[in-house]
Amino acid sequence: MKRGEIFNQAKRIVIKVGTNVLTKKNNALNLKRVENMVKDIALLRKKGKEVFLVSSGAIGAGMGRLHLKRRPQIIPLQQAAAAVGQSQLMFVYDKLFRRYRQVVGQVLLTQEALTDRKRYLNARNTLMTLISLNVLPVINENDTVAVDEIKVGDNDILSALVANLVEADLLIILSDIDGFYTGDPKKDKKARLILEVEKITAQVESMASGTTTETAAGGMQTKIQAAKMVTRAGEAMIIANGTKHNILSKLFAGEKTGTLFLTEMQDKMASRKRWIAFRLSVKGVILLDKGAREALVSRGKSLLPSGIFGCKGKFQPGDVVSIQDDKGREIARGMINYSHDELEKIKGKKTQEIEKILGYKYYDEIVHRNNMVIL
């Protein structure tokens, strides 16, 4: 599918805007730039597009109000900056979108909300209800109380998770860079912009580099990770420069700007499979021999105990585990039918031996094919 067709046909869109797009060098909100982005989003919504806005900038805006020159390294100080900045950010969004007679609603998420199945469905229901009421969801991590999310979380990844949560057609990541380059353009004068990426290979990943700015938490590495999550689920993603005037309007007008990552799938991945495949944490690891790997990847089989030679972690039936080959490469994720203690006893055994060893048998399969996603 060509670039113009992707943008024209995209009905449900997730837009992620980075801290460096929203703030000035002194960490104060760049109101002129925010206003321009709001105008673009309002126009998209009037054309019938469903938009979900994943907005960074809370900690950055809080830093500005608290006169902090560097991103805090102490968790309570990060949380305080987020608390101050989040209210300021939402006040500005509400005020600006009101000019276009549009209503915004704040949704704060954590890893836990996207990992637990019930909370995951609740989050989806909330977001889709807001859309049905013609409300623009403004989404961020709940940085005021979260710990792990602030230390290792990133809104690039959050936006990919949201795109999978709502089954969006397109993820747009607005950063302060024109797109994905062959190297770091700030350090390498020969680095060139790549307009289109058909498949995220090891070579593509090696080109990515982390950020060195004081306010942002991620960099190109997290954007590539986000692209992998989205394109493998059946959608496209683009990285574009959000500091450019009317960038969203230019993208939807067909202007060749930014880097477009094409989907690697012909069909969209089902919602339940997305939850299994792209959750940020798993409860354990299952190690397979070559025969079991071949059965899963090439023959579409379920995972049986006979092909398992090891397991790690503490998991219970229904938990999601990482399924890896004998070289430690993750090949799949799935919901397991047995606990860690039970699997330790039956690994490497035939299916008909399960009941004799345990005294009972829940299922023949350790992970059923319907509850598994090949990565």
N, C-alpha and C positions, 0 to 999 in steps of 0.2 A: 504494500500500500504506500502511495506517495505521501510526502509531507503534508501537502494541502488537503488531501483526503482525510488524513488522521485528525487534523484540527477541525475540519468541517463536520466530520461524523462524530466527534467526541461530544457526548451529551453530558456525561458526569465527569467533572474535572476536580482534581485536588491541586491546589496551588500552595507551595511552600515558599515563604519569604524569609531570607536570612537576616541575621542581626545587622550585618554590615550594609544591607540595603535600607534598613529602617532607621538607622542611627547615624549621627554625624561623628566626626573624629573625637569630639568631647563626650560621646556616648548619649547625648541628648537626642530625642527623636527628630528625624528629618521630616518635618511636617509637610513640606512641599512635595517630597518624594512619596510619602505615604498617601497624600491626597491624590496624586497622579495615579497610583496603583489602585486606590479605591474607585476612582472614576472608571478605569479599565474594567475592573471586576463588575461594577454596576452595569456597564454596557453589555458584558457577557451574559449576565443574569437576565437582562431585559430581552436578550435574543433567545432565551429559553434554555440556557446552559445551567446545569446544577453545579454549584461551586462550593467546595469545602476549603477553607483557608487555614493552613497550618502556619502559625505565626511565631517566629522567634522574636527576640528583642526584649523580653521581660527583664532578664538579668542585666542586659546592656542598658536599658532605660533606667532601671533601678540604680545602676552604677552611676549614671549621670546625675540623678537626683540626690544620691548619697555622696557625690563628689569623690568616687573611687576611680583611680586612674588605671588600675589593673583588675582583671577578672579575679574575684576572691578565690583563694584556694581552700579556705576553711568552709566546711559544709554549712554551718549555721549562718555565716555571712552571705553565702550564695543564696540561701533560702530567704534571708532578709531582703537582699537585693531583688529577688524574684517577686516577693510580696509587694514591695514598693512599686516596681516596674510594671507588674501585671495589671494593677488597677489603672495606672496611667495609660497603658497601651489600649485597654478596652474602652476607656473614656474617649480616647482619640478615634478609635474605630467607630464607636457608636455615634459620635458627633458627625463624622465625615459621611458615613453611610446614610444618616438621616437626611442629608442634603438631596439624596436620590430616592428618598422615601423607601428605604430598605432597612430591615430589622436585622440585627446581629444577635447571636447567642453564644456565650462562652462555654466551651467544653474542655475540661482539664482531665487528661488521661495519665495513667501510669503503666509501667510494664505489667503489673499485676492485673490491671483491667483488661489487657490484651492477651494475657496468658491463660487466665481462668476462663473456661468455656462459657459459663453462665454470665460472667461479667462482660465477656467479649460480645455475646449476643445482646446484652443490655445496652452496651455502648453503640452497637450497630442500630438497634431500635431507636435509641435517642437521636442519633444523627439523621436517620431516615425520616423520623417524625418532624424534626426541625425543617428538613428540606420540603416535606409535604405541606408545611405551614408557611412556606416561602421565606424562611429564616436562613440567613447565612451563618453556618457554624464557624466560629473562630476557635481553633484547636491549639492546645499547647500541652506540654508535659506539666504535671502538677509539681513544679519545682519547689514550691514553698514547703512541702512535706516529704518529697521523695529524696532518697539517698542514693541508691544505685543508679537511678536515672540521671542524676546530676553528674555523678562521677564517670559513667560510661555511656549515658544516653545521648542522643543527638536527634535534632528535629528532621534531618534528612531521612533517618531511619524511621522516625515516627510518621513522616509523611507517606513513606512507602507502606507502612503498616495500615495507615488510614485508607490509602488507595486500595489495598487488598480487603480491608474491612468493609468498605462500601462498594467494592467491585467497580471502581472508577474506570473510565476509558482512557484517561490520560493523567499523568503526573507532571506538573511543571515545577521545577525547582529554580527559584530566582535567587541568584547569588551576585557577588560583585565582580564576577569574571565572565568573559564572553561565552565560555563553554568549556569543553574538555580538550586539552591540548596534548601533544605528544610528549611534552615535558612541562616543567614549571616556567611559565612565560616571564615571571618576575626574576628568574635566575638564568634561564636559557633563552638567548636571543633567537635561536634557530627553532624554537618550539612553534609548532603550527597548530591552528585550530582544526579539529576534526568535526565536520558538519553532521556526519551520520555514522553510527555504530550499529552494524547488523548483528553482531554477536559479541558478548563480553568474554574474551579469551584471557589466558594468563598474561599475554603480552599487553592487552588493554589494561589489566589490573596493575601491571608493573609500572605503567605510566603515571598512575595516580600518586599524589603526595598529600601529606597532612597540612594543616593550617598552622600559621605562626602568629595569628592575630590575637589580641588581648581579650576580645569579646566573644568570638565564635568558639564553639565546642568541637566542631568537626572540620572536615576539609574535603578534598576530592576523593579520598579513599571511602568516606562514608557515602558520598554521592554515587560512586560506582557500586557500592554494596546495595544501596537503595535501588539502583537501576536493575541489578540482578534480581532482586525480589519482585519488582514490578513486571519486568519483561518475561520472567519465567512463569508468571501467572496469567500472561496473555494480554498485557497492556503495553503502551509505549510511555517513554519518559523523555523529557527535554530539560537540559540545563541552559539557562539564558541569563543575560546580564540585567538584573532588576534595577540597576542604577540608571539605565537608559530610559529616556522619556517615552511613554506609551508602549513599553515593550510587549505587553500582552496583546494590545491591538495589532501591533506589527506581526506578532506570531500568527494570529488568527487571520491576518490579511494575506498570509502566504510568504512573508519575507523570510529569506533564508538566513536566519540568525540563530545562534546557539547550537548545541549538539543534541541531535535526536537519537535516542536509543530505541531501536525497533524491537517489537515483541519477538520472542523466540518460539512462541507457541501459535499453532493454527487456531486452537479453541481456547476459550477462557477456562481457567481452573475453577472448579466448584468452590463455594464459600467454605465448606467444612475442610476441604483439602488445603485451602489457603491457611486456615487456622493451624493446622498441623504443620505445614511446611515452613511458615515464616514467623512463628513465635520466637521471641528472643531467648528464651531459656528452655532447656530440656532437663528431664530428671535423671537421665542415665545414658549409657552407651552400650550398644550391643555389637559384638565383634563377630564377623562372618568369615567362613572359609571361601575359597574361590568358587566352589560348586554352588553354594547358597547365593553368592553374589550374581552368578550367571542366571540362576533361576529367577531372581528378583528383577534384574535389569533387562534381560533378553527374553525371558519366557513369561513374564507377568504373573509369577507365582506368589503365594503368601509365604511368610517366613515360618519355617518349621524348626523345632529344637535341634534336629540332627545337624544342621549347618552352622550352629553357633558354638564357638570355642571359648568365648569369654564375655563378661559383662562388668560394667562399672556403675557406681552410683547407687542410691537408694530410691527405688521406684515402686509404685503400687499399680494394680490393674487400672487401666484407664489413663495413666500418665503417658506423656509423649516422650519418646526416646530417640536418640540419634543412632542410626544403623550404619556401621562402618565396615570397610573391608579389612583384609589382613594387613594392610599397610596404613591403616588409620585414616583413610579417606572417607568422608561422609558420602554415602550413596543414596540414603533415604532417611525419612523420619516417619514415625508411626505411633499409634496408640497401642500400648502393650497389654496383653491379656493376663500376664502373670507378674507377681512381685519379684524383686531382686533375689530374695531368699529362695523362692520356688524355682526361679530360672537357674540358679547355681546348682540345683539338684538335678535338673532335667536337661541341661545344655549338652549337646552332642548325642542325645538319646533319640530313639525313634518315637514317633507319635503314639504307637500302641503301648509304649512303656510308661507313659506319663502317669496313668492311674495307679499302676503298680508301685511306682516310686513315691508319689505324693499321697496316695490313698484316695484320690479324687481327680477329676479332670474337668476344667472349665471349657476348654476349647482344644481342638487339634492344633490350631495355629498359635504361634507366639504373637505374631502381628498379622492380622488378616489383610489381604490386599486392598479391601475397601477402606481400611483405616491407615493406609500407607501412601506416601508421596515419594516418588523417585526423583532425586535431585540431580 
